[in-house]
Amino acid sequence: MQGLVIIVLLAAVVLTAGFLLLFLGGRRGDMSGKQRKMMSRIFLSALILLGLELASAESFDLFDGLLFQGAGRGLRFVCYLADYLIIGYDILKKAAKGIKNGRVFDENFLMAAATIGAMALAIYENGEYLEAIAVMLFYQIGEWFQGYAVGKSRRNISALMDIRPDYANIEKNGRLERVDPDEVEAGSVIVVQPGEKVPIDGVILEGNSSLNTSALTGESLPREAGAGDEVISGCICMSGVLKIRTTKEFGESTVSKILDLVENASSRKSRSEDFISKFAKIYTPAVCYGALALAILPPLVRMLFMGLGAQWNVWIYRALTFLVISCPCALVISIPLSFFAGIGGASQQGILIKGSNYLELLSKTRTVVFDKTGTLTQGVFEVNGIHHNEIGDAKLIEYAALAESASSHPVGRSLLRAYGREPDRSRVSDIREISGNGVTAKVDGIEIAAGNDKLMKHLGIPYVDCHTAGTIVHMAVNGAYAGHIVISDIIKPHSKAAVSALKSSGVAKTVMLTGDSQKAAEQAAFALGIDEVYSELLPADKVEKVEALLGRKPEKDKLAFVGDGINDAPVLSRADIGIAMGAMGSDAAIEAADIVLMDDDPMKISKAIRISRKCLRIVYENIVLALAVKFVCLALGAVGIANMYLAIFADVGVMILAVLNAIRCLFVKKL
């Protein structure tokens, strides 16, 4: 009955391998050349083994009469040995290389020792060679399967992250010339035609186009862009010709940073991966010595203390079965694959995670701290009120805009937009910026101060409080209070839903840190459903608040900080997990962060947390599955209940199940 089952299994292997070679092997990209070669070996070995099993041992005995006594037995051994070498020569080679280099105890050594021992037992007993070859055959099938699964997930990720441009168009003498993007300097003018990738970050000088940003952000809807708009590399120009002035060199552009993040993500190992690596280093030698003890000690005990036959063949067979069962392939392969697939699945959604250690930490996040401007709000400030003005609205705006003309702060830019003209900086002198307070300057020789209430207190100027929520810019002219300007930021459309989604994902506390006034901060926090808010903070104050929040939380729970500005870089570095807004965020924030959201959508934060928890859940499922099956089968093998075929399931079967489970991490769209 067992022989019939094996024959059916071998027939199924032959048919499956043939199908894969004929259909998948012929389709470009589905199988690599190495995988096609391995599948050919599996097909040939299974076919030979099927033929040898269908031919009875008696048919080989015919050669005893034709040639010499024992010729049939020798020929049978040679046929099986040839088949064994066809399917297993590379495993033997790797095992020998490992022994030579001092790395003895690995899965190749386990397979080689178990199958060579099984072959030796078959020679000694003139028994069945089937088990030795079947173990190697099914092990190679499992190895091929996991290699194909990893390759396919890599190809899926590579296809979606295939954003590296091959060239940039430079206009010379009225003709377009293709050059390497690395050769284009910042400030150069490049031309992007329909269907081409934007090779370098820049600002559109001429033209309008729809930009496909799906490879960067995971969003399928195109984005319209025209003259004056910033564009990032990696987008695809779908319509219209664009002339772009580059703002960065290629090595500093968005596409280069994304590729670098994805390529280096696997170098940062999670605690689970480190545990498995350390576990395998202890576990594999232990089971090898355990198998050796199982082969030697029971026969010696039977002979020396029990007066029974040694039964060396029985105990050696059990030891070999023990070796096959003990192979830690399911753990060693599936755990890194789970994290790799999780990082890849997140990158498809525009969430770049710099390493599997951050993916693991993210799953334990219970507190999320937000910067306000540019994170929960659009960072687009608009002047929407002027109160207690003594010199006229237009004049007050003019003074404020000129005083802030050298500032890159969003408040300063909003004042310049309200002014509506290019500022004449020759009218401005003695500009002094007071961090977290505002600026003082001379405009046409007149002393101007523009800033918050702290600046007014610092200068000793009485001011009028404003009851309107927003950022209040108090103005003083020649030391006298001249009124205040109300500037409001716009909350992002998804911010409230993002905070709600975080709470649904198990985040216990949400906190907002901002330099805005207490009134504006509290109004925004109430509108968004934020649990705690701290306002009127300087950059150093934000670090102190995060330090305090870290000290209050349980050690096992993690704190994530979400920000986008250059002044957020210290806080991003200090938090357990730093999350940066990538599209509009500063280079310093992106560099300091552990996770980058490519489209600045706060909804992606809860999605990233759900991806991480799904990934960790699958990792723990695989660890429990593999160890439970291993230890049960090891116990059964030690007492002689489990045979080689159960050992094959405990090794190859569990590995295939674990790999299939790990690949689920790649599918994250519905999370």
FIBA-367820 format. One record per residue (C-alpha): x, z, y. Coordinates in steps of 0.2 Angstrom, whole numbers, padded with zeros to 4 digits, always signed. Layout:
<pts>
XZY...
</pts>
This chain:
<pts>
+0000+0000+0000+0014+0005+0012+0023-0012+0008+0007-0021+0012+0006-0012+0029+0024-0017+0033+0021-0035+0029+0006-0036+0040+0015-0028+0054+0030-0040+0052+0018-0054+0052+0010-0048+0068+0028-0046+0076+0032-0064+0071+0016-0071+0079+0018-0060+0094+0036-0065+0097+0032-0083+0094+0018-0082+0107+0029-0074+0120+0043-0087+0118+0031-0102+0118+0020-0096+0133+0028-0083+0143+0046-0089+0140+0041-0106+0147+0034-0100+0163+0047-0098+0176+0050-0080+0181+0040-0071+0168+0056-0068+0157+0074-0068+0161+0086-0078+0150+0092-0062+0143+0074-0057+0138+0071-0074+0130+0087-0072+0120+0081-0055+0114+0064-0061+0110+0072-0075+0100+0082-0062+0090+0066-0052+0087+0057-0067+0081+0071-0073+0069+0074-0055+0062+0056-0052+0059+0054-0069+0051+0069-0066+0039+0063-0048+0035+0045-0054+0031+0053-0067+0020+0064-0055+0011+0050-0042+0009+0038-0056+0001+0052-0061-0011+0053-0047-0024+0069-0038-0030+0067-0046-0047+0069-0064-0039+0087-0058-0034+0090-0052-0051+0089-0070-0057+0107-0073-0050+0114-0060-0062+0111-0072-0076+0117-0087-0066+0132-0080-0058+0138-0063-0064+0131-0045-0067+0127-0037-0050+0127-0054-0041+0108-0052-0036+0111-0035-0030+0125-0041-0019+0116-0056-0012+0101-0045-0008+0112-0033+0002+0121-0048+0011+0104-0055+0016+0097-0038+0023+0114-0035+0031+0114-0052+0040+0096-0048+0046+0102-0030+0052+0116-0038+0062+0105-0051+0070+0094-0038+0077+0106-0024+0080+0123-0030+0083+0122-0026+0102+0116-0008+0099+0131-0006+0087+0143-0013+0100+0136-0002+0114+0137+0013+0102+0156+0009+0098+0159+0007+0117+0151+0023+0121+0162+0032+0108+0178+0024+0115+0174+0029+0133+0170+0047+0128+0151+0045+0130+0146+0048+0112+0129+0055+0113+0116+0042+0119+0102+0033+0112+0113+0019+0105+0123+0031+0095+0107+0039+0088+0100+0022+0083+0117+0016+0076+0120+0032+0066+0102+0033+0059+0101+0015+0054+0119+0014+0046+0115+0030+0037+0099+0022+0030+0108+0006+0025+0121+0017+0016+0108+0027+0007+0099+0010+0001+0116+0004-0006+0119+0020-0015+0102+0020-0023+0100+0001-0024+0084+0005-0014+0075-0001+0001+0084-0009+0016+0067-0011+0025+0067+0006+0034+0085+0003+0042+0080-0014+0048+0063-0009+0053+0069+0005+0064+0081-0006+0073+0068-0020+0075+0055-0009+0082+0068+0000+0093+0073-0017+0100+0054-0022+0103+0052-0006+0113+0068-0009+0123+0062-0027+0127+0045-0021+0132+0052-0008+0144+0065-0021+0151+0051-0033+0154+0040-0020+0162+0054-0015+0174+0058-0033+0178+0040-0037+0181+0038-0022+0193+0054-0027+0202+0048-0045+0204+0031-0039+0210+0040-0028+0223+0052-0042+0227+0039-0055+0230+0030-0043+0242+0046-0038+0251+0053-0056+0251+0055-0055+0270+0073-0058+0273+0074-0074+0283+0086-0088+0277+0090-0095+0295+0086-0094+0313+0082-0109+0324+0093-0111+0340+0089-0125+0352+0105-0135+0357+0105-0151+0367+0086-0153+0364+0087-0151+0345+0084-0137+0334+0099-0131+0324+0098-0119+0309+0111-0105+0310+0113-0089+0299+0103-0074+0307+0119-0064+0307+0127-0076+0319+0113-0074+0333+0117-0061+0346+0105-0050+0355+0098-0059+0371+0098-0076+0363+0083-0087+0363+0077-0093+0346+0062-0104+0340+0050-0100+0326+0039-0114+0320+0023-0113+0310+0026-0107+0292+0043-0099+0296+0048-0081+0296+0052-0072+0312+0071-0069+0309+0075-0056+0322+0066-0043+0333+0062-0049+0350+0050-0053+0364+0040-0069+0365+0044-0080+0380+0033-0095+0377+0019-0099+0365+0005-0091+0355+0003-0088+0337-0006-0078+0323+0007-0068+0314+0005-0063+0295+0012-0045+0294+0006-0042+0276+0024-0040+0269+0028-0027+0282+0012-0017+0284+0001-0022+0268-0013-0028+0280-0020-0045+0276-0027-0048+0293-0016-0058+0305-0011-0052+0322-0012-0063+0338+0003-0063+0349+0008-0072+0365+0020-0072+0379+0026-0055+0384+0022-0047+0366+0035-0039+0356+0037-0046+0338+0047-0039+0323+0057-0048+0310+0049-0052+0294+0032-0058+0301+0027-0076+0297+0022-0087+0311+0005-0095+0305+0001-0106+0320+0010-0112+0336+0028-0113+0341+0036-0097+0348+0051-0095+0359+0058-0078+0357+0072-0069+0366+0080-0057+0353+0082-0039+0358+0093-0034+0343+0106-0041+0332+0100-0046+0314+0109-0030+0306+0098-0019+0318+0082-0028+0316+0067-0022+0307+0069-0033+0292+0086-0027+0289+0081-0009+0290+0067-0011+0278+0078-0020+0265+0091-0007+0266+0078+0007+0264+0070-0001+0248+0087-0006+0241+0094+0012+0243+0078+0022+0238+0083+0023+0220+0099+0032+0225+0090+0048+0230+0085+0056+0214+0070+0068+0212+0071+0085+0204+0062+0078+0189+0074+0064+0187+0089+0076+0189+0080+0088+0176+0078+0073+0164+0097+0068+0166+0103+0086+0163+0090+0088+0149+0096+0073+0140+0115+0078+0141+0111+0094+0132+0097+0088+0121+0105+0073+0113+0121+0082+0107+0110+0097+0101+0099+0086+0090+0114+0076+0083+0122+0093+0078+0105+0098+0072+0104+0082+0061+0121+0085+0054+0117+0103+0050+0101+0097+0041+0111+0085+0031+0124+0098+0025+0118+0115+0025+0102+0114+0014+0111+0105+0000+0125+0118+0001+0112+0133+0001+0103+0125-0014+0120+0123-0024+0129+0140-0019+0114+0152-0018+0099+0145-0027+0108+0137-0042+0098+0121-0039+0103+0103-0037+0110+0098-0020+0098+0083-0017+0111+0075-0005+0101+0059-0003+0084+0068+0001+0092+0079+0015+0103+0065+0022+0087+0054+0023+0078+0069+0032+0093+0070+0044+0092+0052+0048+0074+0053+0051+0077+0067+0062+0090+0057+0072+0077+0043+0075+0064+0054+0081+0075+0064+0093+0080+0048+0103+0075+0053+0121+0071+0035+0127+0053+0039+0132+0059+0052+0145+0075+0043+0151+0066+0027+0154+0049+0031+0160+0053+0045+0173+0064+0034+0184+0052+0020+0181+0037+0030+0187+0046+0034+0203+0052+0017+0206+0035+0010+0203+0027+0023+0215+0040+0018+0229+0036+0000+0226+0018+0002+0226+0019+0012+0242+0030-0002+0250+0016-0014+0246+0005-0004+0258+0018-0003+0272+0024+0014+0267+0043+0015+0265+0049+0030+0256+0068+0032+0256+0070+0040+0239+0061+0048+0224+0066+0065+0230+0055+0063+0246+0041+0056+0235+0041+0072+0225+0042+0083+0240+0027+0074+0248+0016+0078+0233+0018+0097+0238+0014+0094+0256+0001+0108+0262+0005+0107+0281+0006+0092+0292+0012+0093+0310+0009+0079+0322+0017+0074+0338+0003+0068+0349+0008+0053+0360+0011+0037+0350+0006+0046+0334-0012+0052+0335-0014+0042+0352-0009+0025+0356+0004+0030+0369-0005+0019+0381-0007+0029+0397-0019+0024+0411-0022+0031+0428-0041+0036+0428-0042+0048+0443-0033+0053+0460-0039+0070+0467-0035+0080+0482-0026+0066+0490-0020+0068+0508-0011+0051+0511-0022+0038+0503-0023+0033+0485-0013+0017+0486+0001+0026+0495+0001+0040+0483+0002+0028+0468+0016+0018+0477+0027+0034+0479+0024+0040+0462+0028+0023+0454+0044+0021+0464+0050+0039+0460+0046+0035+0441+0054+0017+0442+0069+0022+0432+0059+0032+0419+0056+0025+0402+0042+0038+0398+0025+0032+0395+0018+0041+0410+0031+0032+0421+0026+0015+0414+0007+0019+0417+0011+0023+0435+0020+0006+0437+0006-0003+0429-0006+0005+0441+0006+0000+0456+0004-0018+0450+0020-0024+0458+0038-0025+0453+0046-0010+0461+0059-0012+0475+0072+0000+0468+0083-0002+0484+0070+0009+0492+0073+0023+0480+0088+0035+0480+0094+0052+0474+0083+0051+0458+0084+0067+0448+0075+0070+0432+0071+0087+0427+0068+0088+0408+0050+0092+0403+0045+0094+0422+0046+0078+0431+0057+0069+0444+0062+0071+0462+0068+0056+0472+0069+0049+0490+0058+0034+0494+0062+0026+0511+0071+0042+0515+0056+0053+0511+0057+0067+0498+0045+0064+0484+0042+0075+0469+0031+0069+0454+0028+0080+0439+0018+0094+0431+0014+0111+0437+0031+0118+0431+0039+0106+0443+0028+0112+0457+0032+0130+0453+0051+0126+0451+0050+0119+0469+0040+0133+0476+0025+0121+0481+0007+0128+0480-0003+0115+0470-0021+0113+0465-0026+0114+0447-0036+0100+0439-0051+0102+0428-0051+0085+0421-0042+0083+0404-0027+0072+0403-0009+0072+0409-0008+0078+0427+0005+0071+0439+0006+0083+0454+0014+0075+0469+0023+0082+0484+0029+0073+0500+0042+0081+0510+0039+0098+0502+0020+0098+0505+0007+0096+0491-0001+0078+0492-0013+0078+0478-0012+0074+0459-0015+0059+0448-0024+0060+0432-0017+0050+0417-0026+0049+0400-0020+0043+0384-0031+0034+0371-0034+0041+0354-0030+0029+0340-0046+0023+0331-0041+0030+0314-0034+0046+0320-0049+0057+0317-0053+0049+0300-0034+0052+0296-0035+0070+0299-0051+0072+0289-0043+0062+0275-0028+0073+0275-0039+0088+0272-0048+0079+0258-0031+0076+0250-0028+0095+0249-0018+0098+0265-0022+0116+0270-0017+0115+0289-0015+0102+0302-0005+0106+0318-0002+0096+0334+0013+0098+0346+0014+0090+0363+0021+0091+0380+0004+0088+0388-0006+0101+0397-0015+0114+0387-0032+0107+0393-0028+0089+0387-0020+0095+0371-0035+0106+0366-0047+0093+0371-0038+0080+0359-0036+0093+0345-0055+0097+0346-0059+0079+0345-0048+0075+0331-0052+0091+0321-0034+0098+0322-0032+0116+0316-0019+0122+0328-0012+0115+0344+0004+0120+0354+0005+0112+0371+0017+0110+0386+0032+0109+0374+0050+0103+0378+0059+0094+0364+0068+0110+0359+0052+0120+0359+0045+0108+0346+0060+0112+0334+0056+0131+0337+0038+0129+0333+0042+0119+0317+0055+0132+0312+0041+0146+0315+0029+0136+0304+0042+0134+0290+0045+0152+0290+0026+0156+0289+0022+0145+0274+0024+0149+0255+0041+0142+0249+0033+0130+0236+0022+0122+0249+0030+0108+0260+0028+0104+0278+0028+0086+0285+0031+0081+0303+0024+0065+0310+0032+0058+0325+0037+0042+0334+0048+0045+0349+0067+0048+0351+0064+0066+0356+0055+0068+0339+0071+0064+0329+0077+0083+0328+0060+0089+0322+0059+0075+0309+0076+0080+0302+0071+0099+0302+0054+0097+0293+0054+0096+0274+0047+0078+0276+0049+0068+0291+0037+0054+0294+0040+0041+0307+0029+0028+0315+0039+0012+0311+0031-0002+0322+0032+0006+0339+0043+0021+0334+0061+0023+0341+0076+0018+0330+0082+0036+0331+0065+0043+0324+0065+0030+0310+0083+0034+0306+0080+0053+0305+0063+0051+0295+0061+0051+0276+0046+0040+0276+0042+0026+0288+0024+0019+0291+0026+0001+0296+0010-0001+0305+0008+0015+0314-0008+0019+0306-0010+0038+0303-0022+0034+0289-0007+0029+0279-0001+0047+0278-0015+0053+0267-0013+0037+0256+0006+0041+0255+0002+0059+0249-0011+0052+0236+0002+0040+0230+0015+0054+0228+0003+0065+0218-0003+0051+0207+0016+0047+0203+0020+0065+0200+0005+0067+0189+0010+0052+0178+0028+0059+0177+0022+0076+0170+0010+0067+0158+0025+0057+0151+0036+0073+0150+0022+0082+0141+0018+0067+0129+0036+0064+0125+0041+0081+0122+0025+0086+0112+0026+0072+0100+0045+0073+0098+0045+0092+0094+0030+0090+0082+0038+0075+0073+0055+0084+0073+0048+0099+0064+0039+0087+0052+0055+0077+0049+0065+0093+0045+0053+0099+0032+0052+0081+0024+0034+0077+0029+0039+0063+0042+0047+0047+0036+0056+0033+0045+0039+0025+0050+0033+0041+0059+0050+0042+0067+0048+0024+0073+0031+0029+0081+0039+0045+0088+0053+0035+0097+0047+0017+0100+0028+0021+0101+0029+0035+0113+0042+0025+0124+0029+0011+0125+0015+0022+0129+0025+0031+0142+0031+0015+0150+0013+0008+0151+0008+0025+0159+0022+0023+0172+0018+0006+0177+0001+0013+0183+0011+0020+0198+0013+0002+0205-0006+0000+0207-0011+0010+0223-0023-0001+0233-0038+0009+0228-0031+0026+0232
</pts>
